């Protein structure tokens, strides 16, 4: 089973807005494949509006373990320059890819509001503005 983690801005956004793009990319991918895929959408586990977690360390450790075990991380580029959490997630991908015995593919989707920081660009294997194009690339080249 493939594990796909969805990374993107959550802070300051309502739950539905956090989930909208995640549902969209999941639907686009599942239209193209019957491959067994587990999607990990962080807002379904840690909802800041409900504050069910007891510490930020709990959230951080959970995200590290989920990213470390993922095959693909899809990164929403909308608002990424103001998303500290997304930067942290990208750093985790770099750490796993540099020091681990496995490789995580990071795919950017959407359009950044401003130029991406070079370190973000270096972590992303590919960027696609259109969700359908990102899904097609993932299914064709990464789910093999």
Secondary structure by P-SEA (a helix, b strand, c coil): cbbbbbbccccccccccccaaaaaaaaaaaaccccbbbbbbccccccccccccccaaaaaaaaaaaaaaccbbbbccccccccaaaaaaaaaaaaaaacccbbbbbbbcccccccccaaaaaacccccccaaaaaaaaaacccc
